[in-house]
Amino acid sequence: MVRVCEVIKTLDVGGAEVLLTERLSLAPKDDLSYTVVCLRARTRGLTDKLRNAGVPVVALSSARGSAPYLRLASTVRRLRPHVVNIHSPLPAGLLRPCLRLLPHRPRLVSTMHSVHLRRPTAVLNRLTIGLDDITVAVSPLVEGAPTTRGARHLVSRVHGVNLAEQRRWAQRAAATRAEFGVPDGAFAVVCIANFTWIKNHTLLVRAADRVVRQRPDTLFLLAGEGELRTAVAHDIARRGLGERVRILGHVANARRLAACADLVVLSSHHEALPVVIMEALAAGVPAVCTAVGGVPDLVRHGHNGILTEPESAEALAAGILEAMSPDTHRRLRAGAREDAAVVDMASTAVWFEGLYRELAAGRPRASRPLQPGNGADRCPPPSRA
């Protein structure tokens, strides 16, 4: 039995957390056992999903200050894993040297989800990333980012979402729309993003103001929490958009909201590889997004969505209105359905299973640089239009 320990800073709602939970829910477990160790789990949704999939979760939430990080190293050591995969840069920077000192050292993987890190974390990551046996970037953008600089063995693997589950949610779209009070005949535009500066809800509200003037049948649904939620709500009220732009707050299992949408939208200043876009494509829902970061690796302009100029409310509104026209919307939906297989997490779960087996067996794959261009070592994004 190969014992795998997956380490992540939190199990709150976030891209890295969702990707890990999705993969482990689908992972083959015949002769691999998984344990997730996290510093904090404020919500039960992801924890419950992992435990229901037979994956134990060890949360160190009771410890305060620096104590969780001290307990993290001792907890991982006590589990005696064959392989450790760390999904958060700060825990990775602290754990890498600790694991190297163990008498029975586990093979070390880190999965990098970010293209930018705060300076202290970036310095620690840069000093220790060379201790990884393998570093996995979740997108081509991350693979080329400063956050992976110094890795000895680097490979890119686009993760994805649970394709079968998202298709089931798409089949229940009418019930979900009724649950959230979407009127018959309304065109539902959904944004699932926490209210933080980087998600740029201010731009989205400005664009929504333009859209509803021309298409009063449009209903914007904004799901998420965050420090800027109150400010965004005030902006919506000031513009008189309260009936057309609704803030839903935290939505449990928000992927069902993406699956019931007519259109998913992101107005971000920056993105790596947004999970919500993968969820939309898996459900056959097109997306309109600012062309930032790794978004163009998923959204093919004119095929499965529309890419717009960053920081331009006029361009974002024009993109949404273009995607709403019946002929364009039908074409974009067909493109989204066509590209759904690209974001299927099931193949990634199998890929990681093979990687863990090879590392635990000490095979040569872990002792030489991986070549991303060779077959399964890279899961390619859709080609650009």
Backbone hydrogen bonds in HBPLUS format (Angstrom, degrees):
<---DONOR---> <-ACCEPTOR-->    atom                        ^
c    i                          cat <-CA-CA->   ^        H-A-AA   ^      H-
h    n   atom  resd res      DA  || num        DHA   H-A  angle D-A-AA Bond
n    s   type  num  typ     dist DA aas  dist angle  dist       angle   num
A0002-VAL N   A0031-ASP O   2.99 MM  29  6.33 167.9  2.01 149.4 147.6     1
A0033-SER N   A0002-VAL O   2.88 MM  31  6.23 162.0  1.92 156.1 158.8     2
A0082-HIS N   A0003-ARG O   2.81 MM  79  5.28 148.0  1.91 133.4 143.1     3
A0083-VAL N   A0003-ARG O   3.20 MM  80  6.61 156.7  2.26 158.0 162.5     4
A0004-VAL N   A0033-SER O   2.80 MM  29  6.03 167.6  1.81 172.6 176.3     5
A0035-THR N   A0004-VAL O   2.97 MM  31  6.42 139.8  2.13 155.6 167.6     6
A0005-CYS N   A0083-VAL O   2.92 MM  78  6.35 163.0  1.95 158.4 163.7     7
A0085-ASN N   A0005-CYS O   2.90 MM  80  6.33 159.9  1.94 156.7 162.6     8
A0006-GLU N   A0035-THR O   2.82 MM  29  6.15 163.2  1.85 158.7 164.4     9
A0037-VAL N   A0006-GLU O   2.86 MM  31  6.23 159.0  1.91 154.4 160.5    10
A0007-VAL N   A0085-ASN O   2.82 MM  78  6.15 164.1  1.84 153.4 158.7    11
A0087-HIS N   A0007-VAL O   2.77 MM  80  6.04 166.9  1.78 167.3 170.5    12
A0008-ILE N   A0037-VAL O   3.03 MM  29  6.46 158.5  2.07 158.0 163.7    13
A0039-LEU N   A0009-LYS O   2.92 MM  30  5.16 139.4  2.08 119.6 131.8    14
A0040-ARG N   A0009-LYS O   3.21 MM  31  6.63 133.6  2.44 141.8 153.9    15
A0011-LEU N   A0040-ARG O   2.81 MM  29  6.35 132.6  2.04 146.0 160.3    16
A0018-VAL N   A0014-GLY O   2.92 MM   4  6.05 160.9  1.96 157.6 162.8    17
A0019-LEU N   A0015-GLY O   2.97 MM   4  6.16 164.6  1.99 154.2 158.6    18
A0020-LEU N   A0016-ALA O   3.02 MM   4  6.21 161.3  2.05 148.8 153.5    19
A0021-THR N   A0017-GLU O   3.01 MM   4  6.19 165.8  2.04 147.9 152.2    20
A0022-GLU N   A0018-VAL O   2.86 MM   4  6.01 164.5  1.88 154.7 159.0    21
A0023-ARG N   A0019-LEU O   3.02 MM   4  6.16 165.6  2.04 148.1 152.1    22
A0024-LEU N   A0020-LEU O   3.00 MM   4  6.21 172.2  2.01 157.7 159.5    23
A0025-SER N   A0021-THR O   2.98 MM   4  6.04 144.5  2.11 143.7 153.4    24
A0026-LEU N   A0022-GLU O   3.28 MM   4  6.51 135.2  2.50 141.0 151.3    25
A0026-LEU N   A0023-ARG O   3.07 MM   3  5.29 136.1  2.27 101.2 113.1    26
A0027-ALA N   A0023-ARG O   2.90 MM   4  5.92 116.7  2.31 140.6 158.5    27
A0036-VAL N   A0056-PRO O   2.96 MM  20  6.31 172.8  1.96 161.8 162.5    28
A0058-VAL N   A0036-VAL O   2.77 MM  22  6.17 164.7  1.79 164.5 170.0    29
A0038-CYS N   A0058-VAL O   2.96 MM  20  6.33 162.0  1.99 156.2 160.2    30
A0060-LEU N   A0038-CYS O   2.98 MM  22  6.34 153.0  2.05 147.5 156.0    31
A0048-ASP N   A0044-ARG O   2.76 MM   4  5.73 167.8  1.78 159.5 162.6    32
A0049-LYS N   A0045-GLY O   3.08 MM   4  6.26 154.2  2.15 141.5 148.9    33
A0050-LEU N   A0046-LEU O   2.99 MM   4  6.22 158.9  2.03 150.9 155.5    34
A0051-ARG N   A0047-THR O   3.01 MM   4  6.26 167.6  2.02 153.5 157.0    35
A0052-ASN N   A0048-ASP O   2.85 MM   4  5.98 153.6  1.92 148.7 156.2    36
A0053-ALA N   A0049-LYS O   3.13 MM   4  6.30 130.6  2.38 134.2 146.3    37
A0053-ALA N   A0050-LEU O   3.00 MM   3  5.07 132.3  2.23  96.7 110.4    38
A0055-VAL N   A0050-LEU O   2.92 MM   5  5.19 160.3  1.96 143.7 141.4    39
A0054-GLY N   A0051-ARG O   3.00 MM   3  5.01 159.0  2.04 105.2 109.4    40
A0063-ALA N   A0060-LEU O   3.22 MM   3  6.01 159.3  2.27 122.7 127.5    41
A0067-ALA N   A0064-ARG O   2.98 MM   3  5.49 143.0  2.12 141.6 139.8    42
A0069-TYR N   A0066-SER O   3.09 MM   3  5.66 127.0  2.38 114.2 126.1    43
A0070-LEU N   A0066-SER O   3.34 MM   4  6.72 152.3  2.42 148.4 156.4    44
A0070-LEU N   A0067-ALA O   3.08 MM   3  5.08 117.2  2.49  97.6 113.2    45
A0071-ARG N   A0067-ALA O   2.86 MM   4  6.10 162.9  1.89 161.2 166.1    46
A0072-LEU N   A0068-PRO O   2.78 MM   4  5.91 136.8  1.97 138.7 151.4    47
A0075-THR N   A0071-ARG O   2.79 MM   4  5.88 154.0  1.86 152.0 159.6    48
A0076-VAL N   A0072-LEU O   3.01 MM   4  6.21 167.4  2.03 155.9 158.3    49
A0077-ARG N   A0073-ALA O   3.04 MM   4  6.19 160.2  2.08 145.7 151.7    50
A0078-ARG N   A0074-SER O   2.95 MM   4  6.10 153.6  2.02 142.7 149.6    51
A0079-LEU N   A0075-THR O   3.16 MM   4  6.43 141.0  2.31 144.1 153.7    52
A0079-LEU N   A0076-VAL O   3.20 MM   3  5.24 128.6  2.48  96.3 109.3    53
A0080-ARG N   A0077-ARG O   3.16 MM   3  5.40 148.0  2.27 105.1 114.3    54
A0107-ARG N   A0082-HIS O   2.88 MM  25  6.26 160.2  1.92 153.9 147.4    55
A0084-VAL N   A0107-ARG O   2.91 MM  23  6.31 159.1  1.95 169.1 175.9    56
A0109-VAL N   A0084-VAL O   2.78 MM  25  6.01 165.4  1.80 169.2 169.2    57
A0086-ILE N   A0109-VAL O   2.93 MM  23  6.40 153.6  2.00 143.0 146.7    58
A0111-THR N   A0086-ILE O   2.91 MM  25  6.12 154.8  1.97 142.8 150.7    59
A0092-ALA N   A0088-SER O   2.99 MM   4  6.06 152.1  2.07 151.9 160.8    60
A0093-GLY N   A0089-PRO O   2.87 MM   4  6.07 158.4  1.91 150.5 155.1    61
A0094-LEU N   A0090-LEU O   3.19 MM   4  6.47 148.4  2.29 150.3 158.4    62
A0095-LEU N   A0091-PRO O   2.80 MM   4  5.86 155.8  1.86 151.6 158.6    63
A0096-ARG N   A0092-ALA O   2.98 MM   4  5.81 165.2  2.00 153.4 155.7    64
A0098-CYS N   A0095-LEU O   3.00 MM   3  5.08 111.1  2.50 100.4 118.0    65
A0099-LEU N   A0095-LEU O   2.84 MM   4  6.01 164.6  1.87 172.4 175.3    66
A0100-ARG N   A0096-ARG O   3.16 MM   4  6.35 148.4  2.26 147.3 156.1    67
A0101-LEU N   A0098-CYS O   3.15 MM   3  5.43 143.2  2.29 102.2 112.3    68
A0102-LEU N   A0099-LEU O   3.22 MM   3  5.42 160.4  2.26 106.5 112.3    69
A0133-ASP N   A0108-LEU O   2.76 MM  25  5.21 150.7  1.84 137.4 147.6    70
A0134-ILE N   A0108-LEU O   3.29 MM  26  6.80 151.4  2.37 152.6 158.5    71
A0110-SER N   A0134-ILE O   3.21 MM  24  6.81 148.2  2.31 148.7 157.9    72
A0136-VAL N   A0110-SER O   2.83 MM  26  6.19 164.4  1.86 157.4 162.8    73
A0112-MET N   A0136-VAL O   2.73 MM  24  6.07 156.1  1.78 158.1 166.6    74
A0138-VAL N   A0112-MET O   3.20 MM  26  6.34 151.7  2.28 173.5 166.2    75
A0122-ALA N   A0118-ARG O   2.75 MM   4  5.87 158.6  1.80 159.1 165.4    76
A0123-VAL N   A0119-ARG O   2.91 MM   4  6.11 159.8  1.95 160.6 163.9    77
A0124-LEU N   A0120-PRO O   3.10 MM   4  6.32 166.7  2.12 148.5 152.0    78
A0125-ASN N   A0121-THR O   2.82 MM   4  5.97 160.2  1.86 151.2 157.3    79
A0126-ARG N   A0122-ALA O   2.91 MM   4  6.04 159.0  1.95 145.6 151.5    80
A0127-LEU N   A0123-VAL O   3.03 MM   4  6.26 150.4  2.12 147.8 155.3    81
A0128-THR N   A0124-LEU O   3.21 MM   4  6.35 135.5  2.42 141.9 152.4    82
A0128-THR N   A0125-ASN O   3.22 MM   3  5.34 135.2  2.43  98.2 109.9    83
A0129-ILE N   A0125-ASN O   2.86 MM   4  5.59 141.7  2.01 157.8 162.4    84
A0131-LEU N   A0128-THR O   2.89 MM   3  5.67 167.4  1.90 127.7 131.2    85
A0132-ASP N   A0129-ILE O   3.11 MM   3  5.72 166.8  2.13 117.4 121.5    86
A0135-THR N   A0153-HIS O   2.78 MM  18  6.03 166.2  1.80 171.9 173.7    87
A0155-VAL N   A0135-THR O   3.03 MM  20  6.46 153.3  2.10 162.7 170.1    88
A0137-ALA N   A0155-VAL O   2.82 MM  18  6.16 164.1  1.85 155.0 160.5    89
A0157-ARG N   A0137-ALA O   2.77 MM  20  6.11 164.4  1.79 173.5 177.7    90
A0143-GLU N   A0139-SER O   2.98 MM   4  6.24 153.8  2.05 149.5 157.7    91
A0144-GLY N   A0140-PRO O   3.23 MM   4  6.48 142.5  2.38 142.6 149.7    92
A0144-GLY N   A0141-LEU O   3.22 MM   3  5.46 131.1  2.47  99.5 110.9    93
A0145-ALA N   A0142-VAL O   3.06 MM   3  4.93 162.6  2.09 104.6 110.0    94
A0148-THR N   A0145-ALA O   3.23 MM   3  5.98 167.6  2.25 121.0 124.0    95
A0149-ARG N   A0146-PRO O   3.10 MM   3  5.08 160.7  2.14 104.9 110.9    96
A0151-ALA N   A0148-THR O   3.19 MM   3  5.81 160.0  2.23 137.8 137.8    97
A0161-VAL N   A0343-VAL O   2.78 MM 182  6.03 159.0  1.82 161.2 154.2    98
A0345-MET N   A0161-VAL O   2.70 MM 184  4.67 166.7  1.72 143.8 139.3    99
A0166-GLN N   A0162-ASN O   2.99 MM   4  6.21 159.6  2.03 154.5 160.8   100
A0167-ARG N   A0163-LEU O   2.98 MM   4  6.19 150.5  2.07 148.5 156.3   101
A0168-ARG N   A0164-ALA O   3.07 MM   4  6.37 145.0  2.20 140.9 150.5   102
A0169-TRP N   A0165-GLU O   3.00 MM   4  6.39 151.9  2.08 147.0 154.5   103
A0170-ALA N   A0166-GLN O   2.99 MM   4  6.26 145.6  2.11 139.6 149.2   104
A0171-GLN N   A0167-ARG O   3.09 MM   4  6.41 143.4  2.23 140.3 149.1   105
A0171-GLN N   A0168-ARG O   3.13 MM   3  5.12 122.6  2.48  93.1 107.3   106
A0172-ARG N   A0169-TRP O   3.03 MM   3  5.06 137.2  2.22  96.4 108.8   107
A0173-ALA N   A0170-ALA O   3.24 MM   3  5.05 154.6  2.31 108.9 107.7   108
A0175-ALA N   A0172-ARG O   3.11 MM   3  5.56 119.8  2.49 109.3 122.8   109
A0176-THR N   A0172-ARG O   3.14 MM   4  6.47 160.0  2.19 156.1 162.3   110
A0177-ARG N   A0173-ALA O   2.88 MM   4  6.09 160.7  1.92 156.3 161.4   111
A0178-ALA N   A0174-ALA O   3.04 MM   4  6.24 153.3  2.11 142.8 150.1   112
A0179-GLU N   A0175-ALA O   2.95 MM   4  6.20 151.3  2.04 143.8 151.8   113
A0180-PHE N   A0176-THR O   3.14 MM   4  6.45 147.8  2.24 147.6 154.7   114
A0182-VAL N   A0177-ARG O   2.87 MM   5  5.15 173.3  1.88 154.1 152.0   115
A0181-GLY N   A0178-ALA O   3.11 MM   3  4.99 162.4  2.14 104.0 107.7   116
A0186-ALA N   A0183-PRO O   3.12 MM   3  5.53 163.7  2.15 131.2 132.1   117
A0187-PHE N   A0217-ASP O   3.02 MM  30  6.09 160.7  2.06 137.6 143.6   118
A0219-LEU N   A0187-PHE O   2.92 MM  32  5.97 164.2  1.94 148.9 147.6   119
A0262-ASP N   A0188-ALA O   2.95 MM  74  5.22 156.1  2.01 139.3 146.8   120
A0263-LEU N   A0188-ALA O   3.18 MM  75  6.51 138.6  2.36 161.5 161.8   121
A0189-VAL N   A0219-LEU O   2.87 MM  30  6.06 166.3  1.89 149.4 153.9   122
A0221-LEU N   A0189-VAL O   2.87 MM  32  6.23 157.7  1.92 155.6 161.0   123
A0190-VAL N   A0263-LEU O   2.86 MM  73  6.29 163.6  1.89 160.3 161.9   124
A0265-VAL N   A0190-VAL O   2.88 MM  75  6.10 158.3  1.93 154.9 158.2   125
A0191-CYS N   A0221-LEU O   2.92 MM  30  6.26 161.9  1.95 163.3 164.3   126
A0223-ALA N   A0191-CYS O   2.87 MM  32  6.26 164.1  1.90 163.2 168.5   127
A0193-ALA N   A0223-ALA O   3.01 MM  30  6.31 149.5  2.10 175.5 174.1   128
A0196-THR N   A0194-ASN O   2.87 MM   2  5.77 125.7  2.17 112.7  96.4   129
A0195-PHE N   A0225-GLU O   2.61 MM  30  5.57 147.3  1.71 127.3 138.1   130
A0228-LEU N   A0195-PHE O   3.04 MM  33  5.06 160.6  2.08 151.4 148.0   131
A0199-LYS N   A0196-THR O   3.12 MM   3  5.64 141.2  2.27 112.3 122.1   132
A0200-ASN N   A0197-TRP O   3.05 MM   3  5.44 149.1  2.15 111.6 120.6   133
A0269-HIS N   A0198-ILE O   2.78 MM  71  5.21 161.6  1.82 149.2 155.7   134
A0203-LEU N   A0200-ASN O   3.20 MM   3  5.64 128.2  2.49 107.0 117.0   135
A0205-VAL N   A0201-HIS O   2.89 MM   4  6.16 161.0  1.92 159.0 162.0   136
A0206-ARG N   A0202-THR O   3.14 MM   4  6.36 159.6  2.18 146.2 151.7   137
A0207-ALA N   A0203-LEU O   2.96 MM   4  6.22 154.9  2.02 148.3 155.5   138
A0208-ALA N   A0204-LEU O   2.76 MM   4  5.99 157.1  1.81 151.4 158.5   139
A0209-ASP N   A0205-VAL O   2.97 MM   4  6.17 151.7  2.05 146.7 153.1   140
A0210-ARG N   A0207-ALA O   3.09 MM   3  5.23 119.4  2.47  98.9 113.0   141
A0211-VAL N   A0207-ALA O   2.96 MM   4  6.29 157.0  2.02 151.0 158.1   142
A0212-VAL N   A0208-ALA O   2.96 MM   4  6.11 173.5  1.96 162.8 161.7   143
A0214-GLN N   A0211-VAL O   3.02 MM   3  5.50 131.1  2.26 108.9 120.6   144
A0215-ARG N   A0211-VAL O   2.75 MM   4  5.88 155.3  1.81 154.8 163.1   145
A0218-THR N   A0215-ARG O   3.00 MM   3  5.80 159.7  2.04 128.9 130.5   146
A0220-PHE N   A0244-ARG O   2.76 MM  24  6.04 170.7  1.77 167.1 164.4   147
A0246-ARG N   A0220-PHE O   2.89 MM  26  6.17 170.3  1.90 159.9 158.4   148
A0222-LEU N   A0246-ARG O   2.84 MM  24  6.08 166.3  1.86 169.6 173.1   149
A0248-LEU N   A0222-LEU O   2.75 MM  26  5.82 169.7  1.76 153.8 157.5   150
A0224-GLY N   A0249-GLY O   2.80 MM  25  4.76 150.6  1.88 110.3 117.2   151
A0229-ARG N   A0226-GLY O   3.19 MM   3  5.62 167.1  2.21 118.4 120.2   152
A0232-VAL N   A0228-LEU O   3.02 MM   4  6.23 161.0  2.05 156.8 161.8   153
A0233-ALA N   A0229-ARG O   2.92 MM   4  6.16 157.4  1.97 152.3 158.9   154
A0234-HIS N   A0230-THR O   2.97 MM   4  6.24 153.0  2.04 149.6 156.5   155
A0235-ASP N   A0231-ALA O   3.08 MM   4  6.34 152.7  2.16 143.9 151.1   156
A0236-ILE N   A0232-VAL O   2.95 MM   4  6.25 155.9  2.01 151.1 157.5   157
A0237-ALA N   A0233-ALA O   2.99 MM   4  6.24 161.7  2.03 148.7 153.4   158
A0238-ARG N   A0234-HIS O   2.83 MM   4  5.99 158.3  1.88 148.7 155.2   159
A0239-ARG N   A0235-ASP O   3.12 MM   4  6.28 145.9  2.24 142.5 150.0   160
A0241-LEU N   A0236-ILE O   3.00 MM   5  5.30 170.2  2.01 159.3 156.0   161
A0240-GLY N   A0237-ALA O   2.97 MM   3  5.01 156.0  2.03 103.8 111.4   162
A0244-ARG N   A0241-LEU O   2.87 MM   3  5.30 139.8  2.04 114.7 127.0   163
A0245-VAL N   A0241-LEU O   2.77 MM   4  5.64 144.4  1.90 171.2 174.0   164
A0256-ARG N   A0253-ASN O   3.16 MM   3  6.29 166.9  2.18 133.1 133.8   165
A0257-LEU N   A0254-ALA O   2.86 MM   3  5.26 138.2  2.04 109.1 121.0   166
A0258-ALA N   A0254-ALA O   3.38 MM   4  6.92 149.4  2.48 147.2 155.0   167
A0259-ALA N   A0255-ARG O   3.02 MM   4  6.33 150.5  2.11 144.0 152.5   168
A0260-CYS N   A0256-ARG O   3.13 MM   4  6.30 129.7  2.40 134.7 145.6   169
A0260-CYS N   A0257-LEU O   3.30 MM   3  5.30 137.7  2.49  95.1 106.0   170
A0261-ALA N   A0258-ALA O   3.36 MM   3  5.34 157.8  2.41 100.8 107.2   171
A0264-VAL N   A0286-PRO O   3.10 MM  22  6.44 161.0  2.14 150.3 156.3   172
A0288-VAL N   A0264-VAL O   2.87 MM  24  6.37 152.9  1.95 157.3 166.4   173
A0266-LEU N   A0288-VAL O   3.10 MM  22  6.62 148.7  2.21 146.6 153.7   174
A0290-THR N   A0266-LEU O   3.20 MM  24  6.55 138.9  2.38 138.9 150.6   175
A0294-GLY N   A0271-GLU O   3.14 MM  23  6.09 150.1  2.23 124.5 132.1   176
A0294-GLY N   A0272-ALA O   3.01 MM  22  4.80 116.3  2.43 122.3 139.2   177
A0277-ILE N   A0274-PRO O   3.24 MM   3  5.60 134.1  2.47 103.2 113.9   178
A0278-MET N   A0275-VAL O   2.97 MM   3  5.08 115.4  2.40  99.0 115.2   179
A0279-GLU N   A0275-VAL O   2.85 MM   4  6.20 154.1  1.91 155.1 163.6   180
A0280-ALA N   A0276-VAL O   2.94 MM   4  6.13 147.8  2.04 137.7 146.3   181
A0281-LEU N   A0277-ILE O   2.96 MM   4  6.20 171.0  1.97 153.4 154.6   182
A0282-ALA N   A0278-MET O   2.95 MM   4  6.07 159.4  1.99 146.5 152.6   183
A0283-ALA N   A0279-GLU O   3.24 MM   4  6.39 136.0  2.44 135.3 145.2   184
A0283-ALA N   A0280-ALA O   3.02 MM   3  5.22 132.5  2.25 101.6 114.6   185
A0285-VAL N   A0280-ALA O   2.82 MM   5  4.84 171.1  1.83 141.5 138.8   186
A0284-GLY N   A0281-LEU O   2.94 MM   3  4.87 159.0  1.99 104.1 110.8   187
A0306-ILE N   A0287-ALA O   2.84 MM  19  6.42 147.8  1.95 148.4 158.8   188
A0289-CYS N   A0306-ILE O   3.00 MM  17  6.49 156.3  2.06 165.3 171.8   189
A0308-THR N   A0289-CYS O   2.87 MM  19  6.11 150.7  1.95 147.8 153.1   190
A0292-VAL N   A0290-THR O   2.88 MM   2  5.71 126.7  2.17 112.0  95.9   191
A0291-ALA N   A0308-THR O   2.89 MM  17  5.62 159.4  1.93 165.6 158.9   192
A0295-VAL N   A0292-VAL O   3.03 MM   3  5.85 156.2  2.09 150.8 152.2   193
A0297-ASP N   A0294-GLY O   2.93 MM   3  5.33 150.2  2.02 111.6 121.3   194
A0298-LEU N   A0295-VAL O   2.89 MM   3  5.55 160.5  1.92 121.9 128.3   195
A0299-VAL N   A0295-VAL O   2.91 MM   4  6.05 172.3  1.92 161.1 162.7   196
A0303-HIS N   A0300-ARG O   2.86 MM   3  5.35 162.6  1.90 134.7 138.1   197
A0304-ASN N   A0300-ARG O   3.15 MM   4  5.60 156.1  2.21 143.7 150.8   198
A0302-GLY N   A0305-GLY O   2.75 MM   3  5.69 149.4  1.84 167.5 173.0   199
A0316-LEU N   A0312-SER O   3.03 MM   4  6.26 160.9  2.06 147.3 152.8   200
A0317-ALA N   A0313-ALA O   2.88 MM   4  5.99 163.9  1.91 149.6 154.2   201
A0318-ALA N   A0314-GLU O   2.95 MM   4  6.12 157.2  2.00 144.0 150.8   202
A0319-GLY N   A0315-ALA O   2.90 MM   4  6.11 151.6  1.98 145.9 153.6   203
A0320-ILE N   A0316-LEU O   2.98 MM   4  6.26 157.6  2.03 150.5 156.0   204
A0321-LEU N   A0317-ALA O   2.94 MM   4  6.17 167.8  1.95 154.8 158.0   205
A0322-GLU N   A0318-ALA O   2.89 MM   4  6.01 153.4  1.96 143.8 151.6   206
A0323-ALA N   A0319-GLY O   2.97 MM   4  6.17 160.1  2.01 145.9 151.2   207
A0324-MET N   A0320-ILE O   2.99 MM   4  6.20 130.1  2.25 141.2 155.1   208
A0324-MET N   A0321-LEU O   3.21 MM   3  5.01 132.6  2.44  90.5 103.4   209
A0325-SER N   A0322-GLU O   3.27 MM   3  5.60 150.3  2.36 105.5 113.3   210
A0329-HIS N   A0325-SER O   2.81 MM   4  5.88 165.6  1.83 167.4 172.1   211
A0330-ARG N   A0326-PRO O   3.00 MM   4  6.18 159.5  2.05 151.1 155.7   212
A0331-ARG N   A0327-ASP O   3.11 MM   4  6.34 158.9  2.15 145.9 151.6   213
A0332-LEU N   A0328-THR O   2.85 MM   4  6.09 162.2  1.88 156.6 161.5   214
A0333-ARG N   A0329-HIS O   2.91 MM   4  6.05 157.8  1.96 148.2 154.2   215
A0334-ALA N   A0330-ARG O   3.07 MM   4  6.27 158.7  2.12 145.5 150.9   216
A0335-GLY N   A0331-ARG O   3.02 MM   4  6.30 153.1  2.10 145.0 152.5   217
A0336-ALA N   A0332-LEU O   2.88 MM   4  6.14 153.1  1.95 149.1 156.2   218
A0337-ARG N   A0333-ARG O   2.99 MM   4  6.26 162.5  2.02 152.5 156.6   219
A0338-GLU N   A0334-ALA O   2.99 MM   4  6.18 151.0  2.08 142.5 150.9   220
A0339-ASP N   A0335-GLY O   3.04 MM   4  6.27 145.2  2.17 144.6 152.7   221
A0340-ALA N   A0337-ARG O   3.34 MM   3  5.22 160.5  2.38  99.8 105.4   222
A0342-VAL N   A0339-ASP O   3.08 MM   3  5.64 147.3  2.19 114.8 123.6   223
A0343-VAL N   A0340-ALA O   3.08 MM   3  5.78 151.4  2.17 118.9 125.5   224
A0344-ASP N   A0341-ALA O   3.35 MM   3  5.26 153.5  2.42 113.5 109.6   225
A0348-THR N   A0345-MET O   2.97 MM   3  5.05 118.6  2.36  99.0 115.2   226
A0349-ALA N   A0345-MET O   2.91 MM   4  6.23 153.0  1.98 158.6 166.7   227
A0350-VAL N   A0346-ALA O   3.21 MM   4  6.52 154.6  2.28 145.4 151.1   228
A0351-TRP N   A0347-SER O   2.98 MM   4  6.21 150.6  2.07 140.0 148.7   229
A0352-PHE N   A0348-THR O   2.92 MM   4  6.21 163.5  1.95 156.9 158.9   230
A0353-GLU N   A0349-ALA O   3.06 MM   4  6.24 152.0  2.14 140.4 148.6   231
A0354-GLY N   A0350-VAL O   3.03 MM   4  6.36 159.2  2.08 150.8 154.8   232
A0355-LEU N   A0351-TRP O   3.00 MM   4  6.31 155.7  2.06 147.1 154.5   233
A0356-TYR N   A0352-PHE O   2.84 MM   4  6.06 165.4  1.86 158.1 160.4   234
A0357-ARG N   A0353-GLU O   3.02 MM   4  6.25 160.6  2.06 150.1 155.4   235
A0358-GLU N   A0354-GLY O   3.06 MM   4  6.25 164.2  2.08 150.0 153.9   236
A0359-LEU N   A0355-LEU O   2.96 MM   4  6.18 160.2  2.00 152.2 158.0   237
A0360-ALA N   A0356-TYR O   2.90 MM   4  6.02 168.3  1.92 152.8 156.2   238
A0361-ALA N   A0357-ARG O   2.94 MM   4  6.09 144.5  2.07 143.7 153.6   239
A0363-ARG N   A0358-GLU O   3.03 MM   5  5.32 168.3  2.04 157.3 156.9   240
A0362-GLY N   A0359-LEU O   3.02 MM   3  5.08 153.0  2.09 102.0 110.6   241
A0366-ALA N   A0363-ARG O   3.27 MM   3  6.34 156.0  2.33 132.7 133.8   242
A0367-SER N   A0364-PRO O   2.79 MM   3  5.10 154.8  1.86 114.4 123.1   243
A0374-ASN N   A0371-GLN O   3.01 MM   3  5.78 172.0  2.02 129.8 132.5   244
A0377-ASP N   A0374-ASN O   3.35 MM   3  6.01 168.2  2.36 135.1 133.8   245
A0378-ARG N   A0375-GLY O   3.37 MM   3  6.48 171.6  2.38 128.0 129.3   246
